[in-house]
Amino acid sequence: MTQKYESPDLEGAIMEVWHTKDDLDLISERILDDPKPMTEDEIANVLIGLSELHETRCKKLFNIFETMVYENCFNNKADFISRGLNDG
C-alpha cells in the first residue's frame, strides 16, 4: 500500500534536505578548528557518509513529491489554499 502524504510531509522532507548544509558547516568546523586534526581517511569517510545521507534525503523527498503528484495533490488552486501552500 502506498503511503498517503500531505503538504507537511513534503515541507518536512524539503527542510531535511537543507540539513545537509548544516552538516557541511559542522564538518568544516571540525576540519578547521578541532585541536586534533582529522586524517585524510577520516575526512574522506565523513564526506562519503554525508554524500550517502544527502542522497537518501533527496530520494525520500522525491518519493513524497512523486506520490503527491500521482495522487493529484496539486491539481487546483483550492487545494493549495486549503493545504496552506498559497503564497498570497
PyMOL Python script that loads the backbone (N, CA, C, O; Angstrom):
from pymol import cmd

cmd.read_pdbstr("""\
ATOM      1  N   MET A   1       0.837  -1.174   0.000  1.00  0.00           N
ATOM      2  CA  MET A   1       0.000   0.000   0.000  1.00  0.00           C
ATOM      3  C   MET A   1       0.887   1.244   0.000  1.00  0.00           C
ATOM      4  O   MET A   1       1.843   1.331   0.771  1.00  0.00           O
ATOM      5  N   THR A   2       0.576   2.181  -0.844  1.00  0.00           N
ATOM      6  CA  THR A   2       1.330   3.428  -0.944  1.00  0.00           C
ATOM      7  C   THR A   2       0.936   4.350   0.203  1.00  0.00           C
ATOM      8  O   THR A   2      -0.246   4.515   0.502  1.00  0.00           O
ATOM      9  N   GLN A   3       1.936   4.945   0.838  1.00  0.00           N
ATOM     10  CA  GLN A   3       1.658   5.871   1.924  1.00  0.00           C
ATOM     11  C   GLN A   3       1.034   7.144   1.392  1.00  0.00           C
ATOM     12  O   GLN A   3       1.389   7.607   0.308  1.00  0.00           O
ATOM     13  N   LYS A   4       0.111   7.711   2.143  1.00  0.00           N
ATOM     14  CA  LYS A   4      -0.519   8.972   1.762  1.00  0.00           C
ATOM     15  C   LYS A   4       0.283  10.104   2.385  1.00  0.00           C
ATOM     16  O   LYS A   4       0.558  10.102   3.585  1.00  0.00           O
ATOM     17  N   TYR A   5       0.649  11.059   1.565  1.00  0.00           N
ATOM     18  CA  TYR A   5       1.420  12.206   2.028  1.00  0.00           C
ATOM     19  C   TYR A   5       0.607  13.481   1.866  1.00  0.00           C
ATOM     20  O   TYR A   5      -0.267  13.575   1.004  1.00  0.00           O
ATOM     21  N   GLU A   6       0.908  14.449   2.704  1.00  0.00           N
ATOM     22  CA  GLU A   6       0.279  15.762   2.624  1.00  0.00           C
ATOM     23  C   GLU A   6       1.370  16.819   2.645  1.00  0.00           C
ATOM     24  O   GLU A   6       2.550  16.504   2.800  1.00  0.00           O
ATOM     25  N   SER A   7       0.970  18.072   2.490  1.00  0.00           N
ATOM     26  CA  SER A   7       1.952  19.156   2.391  1.00  0.00           C
ATOM     27  C   SER A   7       2.928  19.212   3.562  1.00  0.00           C
ATOM     28  O   SER A   7       4.099  19.514   3.330  1.00  0.00           O
ATOM     29  N   PRO A   8       2.525  18.940   4.815  1.00  0.00           N
ATOM     30  CA  PRO A   8       3.524  18.968   5.886  1.00  0.00           C
ATOM     31  C   PRO A   8       4.630  17.922   5.697  1.00  0.00           C
ATOM     32  O   PRO A   8       5.776  18.149   6.086  1.00  0.00           O
ATOM     33  N   ASP A   9       4.282  16.779   5.100  1.00  0.00           N
ATOM     34  CA  ASP A   9       5.290  15.758   4.827  1.00  0.00           C
ATOM     35  C   ASP A   9       6.297  16.266   3.808  1.00  0.00           C
ATOM     36  O   ASP A   9       7.504  16.085   3.969  1.00  0.00           O
ATOM     37  N   LEU A  10       5.790  16.905   2.752  1.00  0.00           N
ATOM     38  CA  LEU A  10       6.656  17.447   1.713  1.00  0.00           C
ATOM     39  C   LEU A  10       7.531  18.564   2.278  1.00  0.00           C
ATOM     40  O   LEU A  10       8.733  18.614   2.015  1.00  0.00           O
ATOM     41  N   GLU A  11       6.927  19.447   3.047  1.00  0.00           N
ATOM     42  CA  GLU A  11       7.685  20.554   3.642  1.00  0.00           C
ATOM     43  C   GLU A  11       8.770  20.024   4.575  1.00  0.00           C
ATOM     44  O   GLU A  11       9.888  20.539   4.578  1.00  0.00           O
ATOM     45  N   GLY A  12       8.451  19.003   5.364  1.00  0.00           N
ATOM     46  CA  GLY A  12       9.434  18.408   6.262  1.00  0.00           C
ATOM     47  C   GLY A  12      10.596  17.789   5.513  1.00  0.00           C
ATOM     48  O   GLY A  12      11.749  17.930   5.919  1.00  0.00           O
ATOM     49  N   ALA A  13      10.297  17.104   4.419  1.00  0.00           N
ATOM     50  CA  ALA A  13      11.352  16.481   3.619  1.00  0.00           C
ATOM     51  C   ALA A  13      12.242  17.534   2.968  1.00  0.00           C
ATOM     52  O   ALA A  13      13.454  17.348   2.867  1.00  0.00           O
ATOM     53  N   ILE A  14      11.645  18.635   2.527  1.00  0.00           N
ATOM     54  CA  ILE A  14      12.436  19.738   1.958  1.00  0.00           C
ATOM     55  C   ILE A  14      13.381  20.282   3.018  1.00  0.00           C
ATOM     56  O   ILE A  14      14.558  20.519   2.746  1.00  0.00           O
ATOM     57  N   MET A  15      12.870  20.478   4.215  1.00  0.00           N
ATOM     58  CA  MET A  15      13.708  21.007   5.298  1.00  0.00           C
ATOM     59  C   MET A  15      14.825  20.032   5.665  1.00  0.00           C
ATOM     60  O   MET A  15      15.934  20.455   5.991  1.00  0.00           O
ATOM     61  N   GLU A  16      14.540  18.728   5.613  1.00  0.00           N
ATOM     62  CA  GLU A  16      15.575  17.736   5.898  1.00  0.00           C
ATOM     63  C   GLU A  16      16.724  17.825   4.900  1.00  0.00           C
ATOM     64  O   GLU A  16      17.888  17.684   5.276  1.00  0.00           O
ATOM     65  N   VAL A  17      16.403  18.057   3.640  1.00  0.00           N
ATOM     66  CA  VAL A  17      17.455  18.191   2.627  1.00  0.00           C
ATOM     67  C   VAL A  17      18.348  19.383   2.952  1.00  0.00           C
ATOM     68  O   VAL A  17      19.560  19.333   2.739  1.00  0.00           O
ATOM     69  N   TRP A  18      17.748  20.459   3.469  1.00  0.00           N
ATOM     70  CA  TRP A  18      18.538  21.639   3.836  1.00  0.00           C
ATOM     71  C   TRP A  18      19.503  21.360   4.983  1.00  0.00           C
ATOM     72  O   TRP A  18      20.467  22.103   5.172  1.00  0.00           O
ATOM     73  N   HIS A  19      19.256  20.296   5.753  1.00  0.00           N
ATOM     74  CA  HIS A  19      20.170  19.950   6.848  1.00  0.00           C
ATOM     75  C   HIS A  19      21.565  19.603   6.334  1.00  0.00           C
ATOM     76  O   HIS A  19      22.539  19.676   7.083  1.00  0.00           O
ATOM     77  N   THR A  20      21.664  19.231   5.079  1.00  0.00           N
ATOM     78  CA  THR A  20      22.973  18.900   4.516  1.00  0.00           C
ATOM     79  C   THR A  20      23.917  20.088   4.633  1.00  0.00           C
ATOM     80  O   THR A  20      25.105  19.906   4.899  1.00  0.00           O
ATOM     81  N   LYS A  21      23.411  21.294   4.440  1.00  0.00           N
ATOM     82  CA  LYS A  21      24.246  22.479   4.603  1.00  0.00           C
ATOM     83  C   LYS A  21      24.746  22.583   6.039  1.00  0.00           C
ATOM     84  O   LYS A  21      25.922  22.866   6.267  1.00  0.00           O
ATOM     85  N   ASP A  22      23.868  22.358   6.999  1.00  0.00           N
ATOM     86  CA  ASP A  22      24.276  22.387   8.407  1.00  0.00           C
ATOM     87  C   ASP A  22      25.334  21.321   8.686  1.00  0.00           C
ATOM     88  O   ASP A  22      26.296  21.560   9.415  1.00  0.00           O
ATOM     89  N   ASP A  23      25.141  20.137   8.092  1.00  0.00           N
ATOM     90  CA  ASP A  23      26.122  19.063   8.262  1.00  0.00           C
ATOM     91  C   ASP A  23      27.480  19.468   7.691  1.00  0.00           C
ATOM     92  O   ASP A  23      28.514  19.224   8.312  1.00  0.00           O
ATOM     93  N   LEU A  24      27.477  20.087   6.506  1.00  0.00           N
ATOM     94  CA  LEU A  24      28.723  20.546   5.898  1.00  0.00           C
ATOM     95  C   LEU A  24      29.407  21.616   6.744  1.00  0.00           C
ATOM     96  O   LEU A  24      30.631  21.618   6.880  1.00  0.00           O
ATOM     97  N   ASP A  25      28.618  22.521   7.309  1.00  0.00           N
ATOM     98  CA  ASP A  25      29.187  23.540   8.190  1.00  0.00           C
ATOM     99  C   ASP A  25      29.849  22.898   9.403  1.00  0.00           C
ATOM    100  O   ASP A  25      30.936  23.308   9.809  1.00  0.00           O
ATOM    101  N   LEU A  26      29.201  21.899   9.978  1.00  0.00           N
ATOM    102  CA  LEU A  26      29.759  21.213  11.138  1.00  0.00           C
ATOM    103  C   LEU A  26      31.038  20.459  10.784  1.00  0.00           C
ATOM    104  O   LEU A  26      32.007  20.481  11.542  1.00  0.00           O
ATOM    105  N   ILE A  27      31.038  19.800   9.643  1.00  0.00           N
ATOM    106  CA  ILE A  27      32.239  19.089   9.197  1.00  0.00           C
ATOM    107  C   ILE A  27      33.371  20.079   8.953  1.00  0.00           C
ATOM    108  O   ILE A  27      34.508  19.834   9.355  1.00  0.00           O
ATOM    109  N   SER A  28      33.066  21.187   8.301  1.00  0.00           N
ATOM    110  CA  SER A  28      34.089  22.215   8.050  1.00  0.00           C
ATOM    111  C   SER A  28      34.663  22.745   9.355  1.00  0.00           C
ATOM    112  O   SER A  28      35.873  22.941   9.474  1.00  0.00           O
ATOM    113  N   GLU A  29      33.802  22.974  10.325  1.00  0.00           N
ATOM    114  CA  GLU A  29      34.260  23.454  11.633  1.00  0.00           C
ATOM    115  C   GLU A  29      35.208  22.451  12.281  1.00  0.00           C
ATOM    116  O   GLU A  29      36.239  22.825  12.841  1.00  0.00           O
ATOM    117  N   ARG A  30      34.851  21.191  12.199  1.00  0.00           N
ATOM    118  CA  ARG A  30      35.723  20.162  12.785  1.00  0.00           C
ATOM    119  C   ARG A  30      37.060  20.101  12.066  1.00  0.00           C
ATOM    120  O   ARG A  30      38.106  20.004  12.708  1.00  0.00           O
ATOM    121  N   ILE A  31      37.036  20.158  10.736  1.00  0.00           N
ATOM    122  CA  ILE A  31      38.276  20.088   9.968  1.00  0.00           C
ATOM    123  C   ILE A  31      39.170  21.283  10.280  1.00  0.00           C
ATOM    124  O   ILE A  31      40.382  21.132  10.430  1.00  0.00           O
ATOM    125  N   LEU A  32      38.577  22.461  10.378  1.00  0.00           N
ATOM    126  CA  LEU A  32      39.363  23.690  10.530  1.00  0.00           C
ATOM    127  C   LEU A  32      39.723  24.023  11.972  1.00  0.00           C
ATOM    128  O   LEU A  32      40.776  24.609  12.220  1.00  0.00           O
ATOM    129  N   ASP A  33      38.864  23.659  12.932  1.00  0.00           N
ATOM    130  CA  ASP A  33      39.047  24.152  14.291  1.00  0.00           C
ATOM    131  C   ASP A  33      39.354  23.093  15.343  1.00  0.00           C
ATOM    132  O   ASP A  33      39.727  23.441  16.463  1.00  0.00           O
ATOM    133  N   ASP A  34      39.210  21.830  15.022  1.00  0.00           N
ATOM    134  CA  ASP A  34      39.453  20.787  16.024  1.00  0.00           C
ATOM    135  C   ASP A  34      40.934  20.746  16.372  1.00  0.00           C
ATOM    136  O   ASP A  34      41.775  20.746  15.473  1.00  0.00           O
ATOM    137  N   PRO A  35      41.271  20.711  17.663  1.00  0.00           N
ATOM    138  CA  PRO A  35      42.687  20.672  18.050  1.00  0.00           C
ATOM    139  C   PRO A  35      43.413  19.421  17.538  1.00  0.00           C
ATOM    140  O   PRO A  35      44.617  19.459  17.288  1.00  0.00           O
ATOM    141  N   LYS A  36      42.679  18.319  17.384  1.00  0.00           N
ATOM    142  CA  LYS A  36      43.289  17.105  16.830  1.00  0.00           C
ATOM    143  C   LYS A  36      42.828  16.988  15.381  1.00  0.00           C
ATOM    144  O   LYS A  36      41.679  16.629  15.125  1.00  0.00           O
ATOM    145  N   PRO A  37      43.704  17.286  14.440  1.00  0.00           N
ATOM    146  CA  PRO A  37      43.302  17.273  13.018  1.00  0.00           C
ATOM    147  C   PRO A  37      42.805  15.901  12.565  1.00  0.00           C
ATOM    148  O   PRO A  37      43.298  14.861  13.000  1.00  0.00           O
ATOM    149  N   MET A  38      41.829  15.937  11.691  1.00  0.00           N
ATOM    150  CA  MET A  38      41.331  14.699  11.094  1.00  0.00           C
ATOM    151  C   MET A  38      42.321  14.229  10.034  1.00  0.00           C
ATOM    152  O   MET A  38      42.961  15.039   9.363  1.00  0.00           O
ATOM    153  N   THR A  39      42.436  12.928   9.896  1.00  0.00           N
ATOM    154  CA  THR A  39      43.283  12.381   8.839  1.00  0.00           C
ATOM    155  C   THR A  39      42.541  12.493   7.509  1.00  0.00           C
ATOM    156  O   THR A  39      41.334  12.735   7.476  1.00  0.00           O
ATOM    157  N   GLU A  40      43.272  12.316   6.426  1.00  0.00           N
ATOM    158  CA  GLU A  40      42.630  12.337   5.105  1.00  0.00           C
ATOM    159  C   GLU A  40      41.576  11.247   5.004  1.00  0.00           C
ATOM    160  O   GLU A  40      40.516  11.466   4.418  1.00  0.00           O
ATOM    161  N   ASP A  41      41.853  10.076   5.568  1.00  0.00           N
ATOM    162  CA  ASP A  41      40.878   8.983   5.537  1.00  0.00           C
ATOM    163  C   ASP A  41      39.619   9.337   6.329  1.00  0.00           C
ATOM    164  O   ASP A  41      38.508   9.038   5.890  1.00  0.00           O
ATOM    165  N   GLU A  42      39.783   9.966   7.484  1.00  0.00           N
ATOM    166  CA  GLU A  42      38.631  10.364   8.284  1.00  0.00           C
ATOM    167  C   GLU A  42      37.786  11.395   7.530  1.00  0.00           C
ATOM    168  O   GLU A  42      36.559  11.304   7.506  1.00  0.00           O
ATOM    169  N   ILE A  43      38.444  12.357   6.927  1.00  0.00           N
ATOM    170  CA  ILE A  43      37.721  13.378   6.145  1.00  0.00           C
ATOM    171  C   ILE A  43      36.973  12.715   4.988  1.00  0.00           C
ATOM    172  O   ILE A  43      35.803  13.010   4.745  1.00  0.00           O
ATOM    173  N   ALA A  44      37.650  11.827   4.286  1.00  0.00           N
ATOM    174  CA  ALA A  44      37.013  11.136   3.158  1.00  0.00           C
ATOM    175  C   ALA A  44      35.804  10.334   3.634  1.00  0.00           C
ATOM    176  O   ALA A  44      34.752  10.362   2.994  1.00  0.00           O
ATOM    177  N   ASN A  45      35.946   9.618   4.752  1.00  0.00           N
ATOM    178  CA  ASN A  45      34.832   8.812   5.267  1.00  0.00           C
ATOM    179  C   ASN A  45      33.648   9.675   5.666  1.00  0.00           C
ATOM    180  O   ASN A  45      32.502   9.320   5.392  1.00  0.00           O
ATOM    181  N   VAL A  46      33.910  10.804   6.311  1.00  0.00           N
ATOM    182  CA  VAL A  46      32.834  11.706   6.713  1.00  0.00           C
ATOM    183  C   VAL A  46      32.121  12.249   5.476  1.00  0.00           C
ATOM    184  O   VAL A  46      30.892  12.313   5.446  1.00  0.00           O
ATOM    185  N   LEU A  47      32.877  12.635   4.469  1.00  0.00           N
ATOM    186  CA  LEU A  47      32.269  13.193   3.257  1.00  0.00           C
ATOM    187  C   LEU A  47      31.496  12.138   2.467  1.00  0.00           C
ATOM    188  O   LEU A  47      30.430  12.427   1.923  1.00  0.00           O
ATOM    189  N   ILE A  48      32.026  10.927   2.402  1.00  0.00           N
ATOM    190  CA  ILE A  48      31.309   9.833   1.729  1.00  0.00           C
ATOM    191  C   ILE A  48      30.003   9.543   2.460  1.00  0.00           C
ATOM    192  O   ILE A  48      28.961   9.351   1.834  1.00  0.00           O
ATOM    193  N   GLY A  49      30.066   9.512   3.792  1.00  0.00           N
ATOM    194  CA  GLY A  49      28.854   9.276   4.581  1.00  0.00           C
ATOM    195  C   GLY A  49      27.823  10.374   4.380  1.00  0.00           C
ATOM    196  O   GLY A  49      26.632  10.101   4.230  1.00  0.00           O
ATOM    197  N   LEU A  50      28.288  11.610   4.379  1.00  0.00           N
ATOM    198  CA  LEU A  50      27.367  12.735   4.169  1.00  0.00           C
ATOM    199  C   LEU A  50      26.754  12.672   2.769  1.00  0.00           C
ATOM    200  O   LEU A  50      25.572  12.969   2.593  1.00  0.00           O
ATOM    201  N   SER A  51      27.541  12.293   1.796  1.00  0.00           N
ATOM    202  CA  SER A  51      27.025  12.169   0.439  1.00  0.00           C
ATOM    203  C   SER A  51      25.905  11.131   0.378  1.00  0.00           C
ATOM    204  O   SER A  51      24.879  11.364  -0.261  1.00  0.00           O
ATOM    205  N   GLU A  52      26.093  10.002   1.031  1.00  0.00           N
ATOM    206  CA  GLU A  52      25.056   8.957   1.057  1.00  0.00           C
ATOM    207  C   GLU A  52      23.817   9.433   1.809  1.00  0.00           C
ATOM    208  O   GLU A  52      22.692   9.178   1.381  1.00  0.00           O
ATOM    209  N   LEU A  53      24.023  10.123   2.926  1.00  0.00           N
ATOM    210  CA  LEU A  53      22.905  10.651   3.695  1.00  0.00           C
ATOM    211  C   LEU A  53      22.110  11.665   2.873  1.00  0.00           C
ATOM    212  O   LEU A  53      20.879  11.656   2.885  1.00  0.00           O
ATOM    213  N   HIS A  54      22.822  12.536   2.160  1.00  0.00           N
ATOM    214  CA  HIS A  54      22.148  13.524   1.313  1.00  0.00           C
ATOM    215  C   HIS A  54      21.348  12.836   0.212  1.00  0.00           C
ATOM    216  O   HIS A  54      20.219  13.230  -0.078  1.00  0.00           O
ATOM    217  N   GLU A  55      21.926  11.818  -0.394  1.00  0.00           N
ATOM    218  CA  GLU A  55      21.204  11.079  -1.438  1.00  0.00           C
ATOM    219  C   GLU A  55      19.936  10.436  -0.870  1.00  0.00           C
ATOM    220  O   GLU A  55      18.891  10.434  -1.520  1.00  0.00           O
ATOM    221  N   THR A  56      20.033   9.891   0.346  1.00  0.00           N
ATOM    222  CA  THR A  56      18.874   9.279   0.990  1.00  0.00           C
ATOM    223  C   THR A  56      17.797  10.314   1.269  1.00  0.00           C
ATOM    224  O   THR A  56      16.614  10.050   1.052  1.00  0.00           O
ATOM    225  N   ARG A  57      18.194  11.494   1.748  1.00  0.00           N
ATOM    226  CA  ARG A  57      17.233  12.569   1.991  1.00  0.00           C
ATOM    227  C   ARG A  57      16.548  12.988   0.692  1.00  0.00           C
ATOM    228  O   ARG A  57      15.335  13.199   0.662  1.00  0.00           O
ATOM    229  N   CYS A  58      17.328  13.106  -0.374  1.00  0.00           N
ATOM    230  CA  CYS A  58      16.767  13.517  -1.674  1.00  0.00           C
ATOM    231  C   CYS A  58      15.814  12.468  -2.222  1.00  0.00           C
ATOM    232  O   CYS A  58      14.771  12.811  -2.779  1.00  0.00           O
ATOM    233  N   LYS A  59      16.158  11.188  -2.071  1.00  0.00           N
ATOM    234  CA  LYS A  59      15.271  10.125  -2.541  1.00  0.00           C
ATOM    235  C   LYS A  59      13.952  10.143  -1.779  1.00  0.00           C
ATOM    236  O   LYS A  59      12.890   9.945  -2.368  1.00  0.00           O
ATOM    237  N   LYS A  60      14.018  10.379  -0.470  1.00  0.00           N
ATOM    238  CA  LYS A  60      12.795  10.475   0.331  1.00  0.00           C
ATOM    239  C   LYS A  60      11.944  11.646  -0.147  1.00  0.00           C
ATOM    240  O   LYS A  60      10.734  11.510  -0.326  1.00  0.00           O
ATOM    241  N   LEU A  61      12.583  12.795  -0.352  1.00  0.00           N
ATOM    242  CA  LEU A  61      11.874  13.977  -0.826  1.00  0.00           C
ATOM    243  C   LEU A  61      11.202  13.695  -2.166  1.00  0.00           C
ATOM    244  O   LEU A  61      10.030  14.021  -2.352  1.00  0.00           O
ATOM    245  N   PHE A  62      11.933  13.095  -3.094  1.00  0.00           N
ATOM    246  CA  PHE A  62      11.364  12.820  -4.407  1.00  0.00           C
ATOM    247  C   PHE A  62      10.220  11.813  -4.312  1.00  0.00           C
ATOM    248  O   PHE A  62       9.221  11.945  -5.019  1.00  0.00           O
ATOM    249  N   ASN A  63      10.357  10.812  -3.446  1.00  0.00           N
ATOM    250  CA  ASN A  63       9.291   9.820  -3.278  1.00  0.00           C
ATOM    251  C   ASN A  63       8.005  10.486  -2.780  1.00  0.00           C
ATOM    252  O   ASN A  63       6.916  10.192  -3.274  1.00  0.00           O
ATOM    253  N   ILE A  64       8.138  11.378  -1.805  1.00  0.00           N
ATOM    254  CA  ILE A  64       6.961  12.085  -1.299  1.00  0.00           C
ATOM    255  C   ILE A  64       6.353  12.940  -2.407  1.00  0.00           C
ATOM    256  O   ILE A  64       5.142  12.910  -2.625  1.00  0.00           O
ATOM    257  N   PHE A  65       7.186  13.694  -3.100  1.00  0.00           N
ATOM    258  CA  PHE A  65       6.698  14.561  -4.174  1.00  0.00           C
ATOM    259  C   PHE A  65       6.024  13.744  -5.274  1.00  0.00           C
ATOM    260  O   PHE A  65       4.929  14.084  -5.722  1.00  0.00           O
ATOM    261  N   GLU A  66       6.673  12.676  -5.704  1.00  0.00           N
ATOM    262  CA  GLU A  66       6.127  11.834  -6.772  1.00  0.00           C
ATOM    263  C   GLU A  66       4.780  11.234  -6.360  1.00  0.00           C
ATOM    264  O   GLU A  66       3.846  11.185  -7.160  1.00  0.00           O
ATOM    265  N   THR A  67       4.688  10.781  -5.118  1.00  0.00           N
ATOM    266  CA  THR A  67       3.430  10.221  -4.626  1.00  0.00           C
ATOM    267  C   THR A  67       2.335  11.273  -4.610  1.00  0.00           C
ATOM    268  O   THR A  67       1.202  11.001  -5.008  1.00  0.00           O
ATOM    269  N   MET A  68       2.671  12.478  -4.150  1.00  0.00           N
ATOM    270  CA  MET A  68       1.675  13.547  -4.104  1.00  0.00           C
ATOM    271  C   MET A  68       1.233  13.955  -5.508  1.00  0.00           C
ATOM    272  O   MET A  68       0.059  14.266  -5.712  1.00  0.00           O
ATOM    273  N   VAL A  69       2.139  13.960  -6.469  1.00  0.00           N
ATOM    274  CA  VAL A  69       1.766  14.266  -7.858  1.00  0.00           C
ATOM    275  C   VAL A  69       0.839  13.174  -8.384  1.00  0.00           C
ATOM    276  O   VAL A  69      -0.183  13.470  -9.003  1.00  0.00           O
ATOM    277  N   TYR A  70       1.192  11.924  -8.140  1.00  0.00           N
ATOM    278  CA  TYR A  70       0.378  10.794  -8.592  1.00  0.00           C
ATOM    279  C   TYR A  70      -1.021  10.852  -7.990  1.00  0.00           C
ATOM    280  O   TYR A  70      -1.999  10.489  -8.643  1.00  0.00           O
ATOM    281  N   GLU A  71      -1.117  11.315  -6.732  1.00  0.00           N
ATOM    282  CA  GLU A  71      -2.410  11.404  -6.050  1.00  0.00           C
ATOM    283  C   GLU A  71      -3.142  12.712  -6.352  1.00  0.00           C
ATOM    284  O   GLU A  71      -4.169  13.006  -5.738  1.00  0.00           O
ATOM    285  N   ASN A  72      -2.619  13.494  -7.290  1.00  0.00           N
ATOM    286  CA  ASN A  72      -3.225  14.770  -7.690  1.00  0.00           C
ATOM    287  C   ASN A  72      -3.384  15.749  -6.519  1.00  0.00           C
ATOM    288  O   ASN A  72      -4.393  16.446  -6.411  1.00  0.00           O
ATOM    289  N   CYS A  73      -2.393  15.787  -5.663  1.00  0.00           N
ATOM    290  CA  CYS A  73      -2.446  16.701  -4.511  1.00  0.00           C
ATOM    291  C   CYS A  73      -2.253  18.158  -4.918  1.00  0.00           C
ATOM    292  O   CYS A  73      -2.526  19.062  -4.128  1.00  0.00           O
ATOM    293  N   PHE A  74      -1.792  18.392  -6.127  1.00  0.00           N
ATOM    294  CA  PHE A  74      -1.530  19.754  -6.588  1.00  0.00           C
ATOM    295  C   PHE A  74      -2.430  20.111  -7.773  1.00  0.00           C
ATOM    296  O   PHE A  74      -2.024  20.871  -8.652  1.00  0.00           O
ATOM    297  N   ASN A  75      -3.636  19.572  -7.800  1.00  0.00           N
ATOM    298  CA  ASN A  75      -4.444  19.675  -9.018  1.00  0.00           C
ATOM    299  C   ASN A  75      -5.203  20.984  -9.189  1.00  0.00           C
ATOM    300  O   ASN A  75      -5.631  21.290 -10.302  1.00  0.00           O
ATOM    301  N   ASN A  76      -5.387  21.768  -8.132  1.00  0.00           N
ATOM    302  CA  ASN A  76      -6.051  23.054  -8.339  1.00  0.00           C
ATOM    303  C   ASN A  76      -5.714  24.030  -7.217  1.00  0.00           C
ATOM    304  O   ASN A  76      -5.186  23.648  -6.172  1.00  0.00           O
ATOM    305  N   LYS A  77      -6.030  25.287  -7.458  1.00  0.00           N
ATOM    306  CA  LYS A  77      -5.671  26.342  -6.511  1.00  0.00           C
ATOM    307  C   LYS A  77      -6.368  26.158  -5.167  1.00  0.00           C
ATOM    308  O   LYS A  77      -5.794  26.487  -4.129  1.00  0.00           O
ATOM    309  N   ALA A  78      -7.582  25.646  -5.166  1.00  0.00           N
ATOM    310  CA  ALA A  78      -8.304  25.431  -3.905  1.00  0.00           C
ATOM    311  C   ALA A  78      -7.539  24.469  -3.004  1.00  0.00           C
ATOM    312  O   ALA A  78      -7.503  24.650  -1.787  1.00  0.00           O
ATOM    313  N   ASP A  79      -6.925  23.440  -3.603  1.00  0.00           N
ATOM    314  CA  ASP A  79      -6.121  22.509  -2.813  1.00  0.00           C
ATOM    315  C   ASP A  79      -4.916  23.212  -2.206  1.00  0.00           C
ATOM    316  O   ASP A  79      -4.572  22.969  -1.049  1.00  0.00           O
ATOM    317  N   PHE A  80      -4.269  24.088  -2.984  1.00  0.00           N
ATOM    318  CA  PHE A  80      -3.124  24.826  -2.477  1.00  0.00           C
ATOM    319  C   PHE A  80      -3.525  25.698  -1.301  1.00  0.00           C
ATOM    320  O   PHE A  80      -2.815  25.764  -0.298  1.00  0.00           O
ATOM    321  N   ILE A  81      -4.657  26.364  -1.424  1.00  0.00           N
ATOM    322  CA  ILE A  81      -5.126  27.252  -0.351  1.00  0.00           C
ATOM    323  C   ILE A  81      -5.461  26.409   0.884  1.00  0.00           C
ATOM    324  O   ILE A  81      -5.056  26.756   1.993  1.00  0.00           O
ATOM    325  N   SER A  82      -6.190  25.316   0.705  1.00  0.00           N
ATOM    326  CA  SER A  82      -6.595  24.504   1.851  1.00  0.00           C
ATOM    327  C   SER A  82      -5.395  23.818   2.504  1.00  0.00           C
ATOM    328  O   SER A  82      -5.438  23.518   3.697  1.00  0.00           O
ATOM    329  N   ARG A  83      -4.349  23.571   1.762  1.00  0.00           N
ATOM    330  CA  ARG A  83      -3.154  22.938   2.309  1.00  0.00           C
ATOM    331  C   ARG A  83      -2.147  23.958   2.829  1.00  0.00           C
ATOM    332  O   ARG A  83      -1.098  23.581   3.351  1.00  0.00           O
ATOM    333  N   GLY A  84      -2.456  25.240   2.690  1.00  0.00           N
ATOM    334  CA  GLY A  84      -1.554  26.268   3.193  1.00  0.00           C
ATOM    335  C   GLY A  84      -0.365  26.537   2.298  1.00  0.00           C
ATOM    336  O   GLY A  84       0.658  27.045   2.757  1.00  0.00           O
ATOM    337  N   LEU A  85      -0.489  26.199   1.014  1.00  0.00           N
ATOM    338  CA  LEU A  85       0.629  26.364   0.091  1.00  0.00           C
ATOM    339  C   LEU A  85       0.506  27.622  -0.756  1.00  0.00           C
ATOM    340  O   LEU A  85       1.356  27.875  -1.609  1.00  0.00           O
ATOM    341  N   ASN A  86      -0.524  28.402  -0.537  1.00  0.00           N
ATOM    342  CA  ASN A  86      -0.710  29.618  -1.318  1.00  0.00           C
ATOM    343  C   ASN A  86       0.239  30.694  -0.812  1.00  0.00           C
ATOM    344  O   ASN A  86       0.332  30.925   0.394  1.00  0.00           O
ATOM    345  N   ASP A  87       0.937  31.344  -1.715  1.00  0.00           N
ATOM    346  CA  ASP A  87       1.921  32.356  -1.299  1.00  0.00           C
ATOM    347  C   ASP A  87       1.311  33.755  -1.239  1.00  0.00           C
ATOM    348  O   ASP A  87       2.059  34.731  -1.183  1.00  0.00           O
ATOM    349  N   GLY A  88       0.062  33.883  -1.248  1.00  0.00           N
ATOM    350  CA  GLY A  88      -0.520  35.207  -1.151  1.00  0.00           C
ATOM    351  C   GLY A  88      -1.925  35.189  -1.460  1.00  0.00           C
ATOM    352  O   GLY A  88      -2.578  36.231  -1.426  1.00  0.00           O
TER     353      GLY A  88
END
""", "prot")
cmd.dss("prot")
cmd.show_as("cartoon", "prot")
cmd.util.cbc("prot")
cmd.orient("prot")
